[in-house]
Amino acid sequence: MGRMKKLLDQSLRPLVIYAMVVLIISIPVYFLTINWIWENELDKHHYAIREKLEKRLTSMDLPDSSVSEMINMLDKVQPGFSFTQTAAPSPDSSYTLIRFDTFMNDREQFRCLTTDIRVNGTLLRVLIETNMEEIDETILAIAAVTIFFFILLLAGFVYLNRKTSLRVWRPFYETLASLHAFRLEGGKPAALPVSQVTEFTDLNQSLDRLMEASLASYRQQKEFTENASHELQTPLAIIKSKLDLLLQSRSLDQSQMQILEDAYQAINRVTRINKNLLLLAKIEHAQFDGQQDISLPTLLTALSVQFADRFESSGIRYIQQVSEMTLQANPMLLEILITNLLVNSLRHTPAGGSVSIRAEQRKLIFANTGTSPLDEQNLFRRFAQASSEHAGSGLGLAIAREICERYNWQIAYDFDCSHHHFTVSF
């Protein structure tokens, strides 16, 4: 599964990408536009200079020799002007070129106009040049200012959009927080916030109906489980006592005794399932409210003594590596949790294997040797078997998970290096 993304980031991302694309496209457009405007203005300026030059030289009414001297003087001292006498007129030409400029002692870019003027009947070819290096500086300055304000505008847009979106979506996040805190075992629907937005109001009404229906179904399921378990206790006890009497009878042959023994084992299993269902109902009804500080090493040592015979009879080595750790919980629930995990470890450990319990950073790890991983999908489900080889009641790990959920602990399973690992994180 890929990395999750927030809803607000999903809406902002295409806008930011679009803005960046527009910014990138705008840079050459700015350059071409400003360059075109600059060249157009320079061309107008050159024609204005041509008109002024022709009018002033003509209005001065100087003799040809004086006009020639003035033109020679202008040709030498005025940068950007060049005069050449010509016999026939030519079309005007405006163009841009890059050449070495002796005045600036560097390669420069020029905008040029080649045109004709007539002074005292003499036709002169005039070249007017203007250095265009200022264009690059102008373009850079305008581009820098534009980019600055563009980024400022984009940042403001992102900020305002996020602030506005957070305000608009606040009821949604409040609803989400309420749903996170909702628990079926609490018996009450989550308190959803009131919103003036039609869509959020419809969403909350639908969620209210869904939670009410779920709570009703959950209550019915709990009542059925609890009532059925209570009702089954008496007939199961009667059947078990009758079987006890029959097993003590001496008038039965070997085949009849085997049938009774099988029936007795089946009744014992049903009785265990019934007790576990009652225990689950009590846990869900929060009937184990009393909490106290419990020393985990002390509790583990006491329980390991109870399992010593089973470890010895199966040839299983038991290892306990738990330093001092104190938990605040109901003593009975914590004992049931550890007992169920120990029973589960014993059930899935082959003869001659090992079972170890160790503590690491507020984690309790049950490890036991095994041959193949368990079915993780069915591990903590009620009446589901994680392994076909070692069938139990199907409720032990479900009870363990229910206890962990009650205290907001995490329980996880993994299979590594031929060992089953059940980890409870406190």
N, C-alpha and C positions, 0 to 999 in steps of 0.2 A: 504494500500500500504506500502511495506517495505521501510526501509531506503535506500536511493539512494547511489550508490557507484560510485566513479570515475573510468574512463576507465583505467588510469595508475595503480590504486590499483588492478583492476581486473587482470591485466597481471602480477603484482609483487607478488600477494598473493600465487598462486600455486608454484612459484619459491622459495619463502621463506619457505613455508611448506615442499617442497621437500628437501631443504637444511637442515632444522631442522631434518627431518626424517633420512637423511643420517648421520648427526652428531650423533644422538641418536644410530643408528645402529653401527656406527664406534667405539663407546666406548668399548663395549664388544669384538669387533673384535681386537681392539688395545691390549686389555688386554690379550686375548688368544694368539695373535701373539707374543707379547713381552715375555710372559711367556714361550711359546714354544722355542723361540730363546734363552732365558736365560738358560732354562733347558738343551738345546742341547749344549750350550757353556760350562756349568758346567760339563756335562758328558764328553766332550772332555778334559776339564781341569783335571778332576779326572783320566782319563786314562793316561794323560801325567804325572801326579804325580806318578801313579802306576809304569810306565815305569822307571822314574827317580829313584824312591825308590828302585826298584828291581836291577837296574844296579849298583847303587852306593853301595848298601850293598854287592852285589856280587863282585864288583871290589876291595873293600877294603880287601878282602881275610882274614877276621878275623876268629878266632876260634869260635866255637859254643857258648862258654860261653860269649865271648865279644859281639856277635850278640844278645844273649838273654838279656844282660844287656842294650845294646843300644835300643833294642825294648821296654824293660820295661820303660826305660827313656822316649822314645818318647811317649809311651802310657800314661804317667803321665803328661808330661809338654806340649805336642803338642795338642792343641784343634783340634778336628775333625779327629783324628786318633785312631784306635783301632785295636790291633793285637791279633789273637788267633791261636794257633797251631792246625792244622787239619790233619786228616789221609788221607782223600780222597778229590780230587778236586770237586768243585761245579760250576755250571754256574754263570756267572757274573749277578748281579742284580742292576739296577738303579731305584730309587724310591724317593718319596718326603714324608716327615712326619713332624708332628708338635709335639714337646715335650718340657718339661721344661729343660732349659739350666742353669746349675749351674754357669757357667762362666758369663753369662749375667743376671742371677737371674730373668728370665722371660720365658714365653712360646715363643718359636721361631720356625720358619719354616726352615727345612733343606732339601737339596738335597743330597742324599746318593748314594754311590757306594760300593757294596760288591764284592770283587774279591780275587783271589789267587795269591800269589807270592812265589817263591822258592828261599831260601837262604841257601847255603851250604848243599843242599839236603833236607832241612827241608821245608815242605809245611805250609805256614802261610795264615790264613784267615784275610784279611785286610778290615776294614770299614773306608771309607773316607767320611767325612761330610763337607758341606759348608753351612753357614748361608745364607738364601735366603731373609731376610728382606729387603735387598737393592732393590729387584725386585719391591716391592710395591712402594718404593720411586721413583724408575726409571720410573715405569708406570705412577705414578701420575704426575711426572715432564713432561714426554713426552706428556701425555694427556692434561695437562694444557697448554703447549706450542702449541700443535696442535689445541686445542679449541680456544685459543687466535687468532692464525693466521687464523683459519677457520672463526671465527666471523669477523675478520678484512677483510678477503677476501669477505665474504658475504655482509658486510656493504659497502665495496667499489663497489661491483657488483650492489647493490641496488642503490647506489648514482649515479654511472655511467649510469646505465640503465634508471634511472629517468631523468638525465640530457639529455641523448641521446633521450629518448622518448619525452621529452618536446620540444627538437629541431625539431624532426621529425614531431611531432603532432602540432607544432605551427601554421601552415597554417589552420589546422582544427579548432583550438580554435579561430583564427582570423575570420574564416568564421562564426563560431558560434556567435561570438560577433557582426558581421555585421548583421546576421539574427535577433538577439535580437533587434537591433536598427531599423530594417526595419519596415516601416508602409505603408500600402496601401494608406492611405490618403496623404502621402508625394508625391506620383506620380512618384517616381524614384526608380529603383531597387537598392538594397544594393551594395556598392562597395566591391567586394570580392577580397581577396589578390591573388597575382600571386604565384604559386607554381611550383617547378621543379619536384614534385612527380606526376606521371601519374594519380594515383587514385584520388588525390585531385584536379587535373586539370579537370578530367572528372566530379567529384562531383560539382565543381564550375560552369562548363558549363551547367550541368543539372539544377542547382539551378537558374542560369541566365535565362534559358528558362522558368522555372516554374514561376519565378517572373514576367517576361515580360507578360506571358499569364495571370497571376493573375491580373496584373495592367491593361491589356487591358480589361479583363472582368469587373473589378471594375469600370473603366472609362465608359464603356458602361452602366453598371447598374446605375451609378450616373447620366449620361446624360439622360437615360430613365426616371429615377425618377424625375429629375429636370424638364425636358421638359414636361412630362406628368402632373406634378403638375401645371406648368405654364399654360398649355393648358386647364386644368380642371377649373382653377380659374374663367374664364369668363362664361362658360356655367353654372357652379354652382351658380354664382352670379345671372345670368338671371333666372334660375329655382327658386331660393330662392325669388327673387323679384316678380315673377309671382304668387308664392304660397302666398306671403304676400297679393297681390291684391285679390286673391281668398278668403283668410281667412277673408278679410274685406267685402266681398260681403254678402248681406242680403237675397239673393235668395236661399241659400243652406239650406238643411234640416240638422238634427242632424247627420245622418249617413254619409252624404257627408262631413260635417265638421270634423267628426272623421277620415275619410280617409285622408283628407287634412292635419290634425294635425299629423297623423302618417308619411305621406310623408315629412312634414316639419321637424319632428324630425330626420328622416333618412338623409335628406339633410344637416341638421346641423352637424350630425355625420361625414358625408363624408367631409364636409367643414373643420371640425377639423382635420380629418386625413390628408387632403391635406395640411393644414397649417403646421402640424407636419412633414410631409415628406419634405416640403420646408425648414423647420427649420433644419432638419437632414442634408439635402444637404448643407446648409450654414455652419453648424458646420464642416462637413467633408471637405468643401472647405476652411476652416480656414478664414471665413469672419468676425469672431469676434476676431480681434487681439488686440484691445485696452484693456489694463489692468490698474487697479488702486487699491489702498488699500481700502478695504471695511470692515466696522464694522459689524460683523455678528449679534450681538444683535440688532443693529439699524434696519438692514434689516429684521430680523425675527419679530420684533415688528410691522414694517410697514405692512408686509404680513399678520400677524395674525389679524390686524384690517380689512383687506379685507375679511378674512374668518370668521369674527365674526358672521355674520348673519347665515352662514351655520352651525357653531358650535351650535348656539343657537337654530336654527330650528330643529336640530337633537338631541338636548339634550346632546351634547357631551362636556365634560369638557376639556379645553385646559390648559396645564401646560408648562411654558417655564423656563428652568433653564440654562441659558447661560451667563457666565461672559464675560468680555471683550475679544474678539478674533478678530484679523484682518487677512483678507485673501487678497492676490493679485490675482485678476481675472477680467474677463470681467463682469461688473455689470449685463448686461442682461442675460448672461449665468448662473451666480450664482443665480439670481432671478428665472430663469426657473427651475434650479435644485431643489431649495427649494420648489417652487410652485408645481412641479410634485410630490415630495415626500409627501407634505402636502395633495394634492388631493388624492394620493394613500392611505394615512393613513385614510382620511375621508371615502373613498369608502369602506374600509374593517373594519370600526369600527361600531359595532352595536349601536343602539339608547341607550343613557344613559351611554355609555362607556367613555373612555378618550383618549386623544392624548397628548403626552408629547415630548418636545424637550429638550435635555440636551447636554452639552459639557463636554468631558473628554479627556484631554491630546491630543489636536489637533484632536479630533474626535467629530463628530456631530451625535447624536443618535436620530432617530425618533422611538418612541414606541407608540403603540396603542393596545387597547384590541381587542381580536379576539377569535374565537371559534375553528379554526383548521388551521394548517400551510398551506402556499401557496405552489404552485408547483414550487420548486426552479429551476427545469430544464427550465421552460418557463418564469421565472420572467423577464429577461432582453432581451428576444428575441422579434423581431419586429412582431407585429400582433398576438403574442401568449398570451393567457389568463392564468393568474396564478390562477384564481378562476372562477368557472362556476357561482357562485352566484352574483358576482359583475363585470360585463363585462364593460370594457372601450374601448378606441380606440386601445389599444395594442401597443402604441408608447411612452407613458409617461415614463416608466422605461427604455426603450431603449434609449430615449433621455438623461435621467439622467446618464446612463452608458457611453454614448458617451461623455458627458461633463466631466465626471470624468476621462476618458481615455485621453482626451485632456490635462488635467492638471496633469496627473500621480497620480490622487487620487484613492483610493480604495473604492469600494462600496460593501457591503455584507449584507446578510439577514439571520436571524435566528428566530425561534419561541420558546419562553421559558416562562413558568409560565403564559400561556394564553395571551401572548403579542407578537405581531409582532415587530421585531426590524430591522430597516434599519440603517446601520452604514456607514458613510462616513469618511474615514481617510485621513486627509490632509497631 
